[in-house]
Amino acid sequence: MSQNICCGSKAALAPEISDESCVIVALLHDLGKAGMPGVPQYLRSEPSSGERASCSPYRFNRDLLYLSVPIRGLYLVASRFPLTEEEVQAIVYHDGQYVEDNRSVAAREEKLTLLLQYADNWSGFIVERECA
């Protein structure tokens, strides 16, 4: 979803950014949420005895070494897929200043970073329907 919003907004706000860069950062910015090969970041929550169902369908995998989602994603992709500096910045700081660690880039974001922040934020407002 971020890909559609990012590429659509780019045409109006920053046409000089390549479609390829928009697609790359849109697809890779949350790759770290997958976890590591063989060690997923999220596990299905199983209700404990006496519980009907868990509050949340998933729980965090405590066996996974902690890395932030963007850093884990870069770790997974960096040796296999070359990224530009702008793409790296966009992936690492895509959560904007909602994350304390991102304050260091405030007012120094590249246009690609701002586009991805916007697209990622707005994609959270989209409600998907199940097709019957």
Sequence and secondary structure as in RCSB ss.txt:
>XXXX:A:sequence
MSQNICCGSKAALAPEISDESCVIVALLHDLGKAGMPGVPQYLRSEPSSGERASCSPYRFNRDLLYLSVPIRGLY
LVASRFPLTEEEVQAIVYHDGQYVEDNRSVAAREEKLTLLLQYADNWSGFIVERECA
>XXXX:A:secstr
 HHHHHHHHHHHH TTS HHHHHHHHHHTTGGGGEETTEESEEE    TT SS SSSEEE TTS    HHHHHHH
HHHTTS   HHHHHHHHTTTGGGSGGGGGGTT   HHHHHHHHHHHHHTT       
